[in-house]
């Protein structure tokens, strides 16, 4: 997906709760690309304009799994604290 589509997808999946601004998204994508977790390629978009399309790499998929596990552990711990409060 290209950046605008990624932002729209996040908004859609979150039930319109999360809205990522372009000024936040692109600076966040750059380090992911530098780490080799995503790959960017310039292509023509559906509107006929050039856009950078991003794909998750194998290393990115592995990192996503690690980050998801960490998030699940952390959010589970937070939920326990809230439930006991």
Secondary structure, 3 states (H helix, E strand, C coil): CEHHHHHHHHHHHCCCCCCCCHHHHHHHHHHHHHCCCEEEEEEECCCCCEEEEEEECHHHHHHHHHHHHHHHHHHHHHHHHHHHC
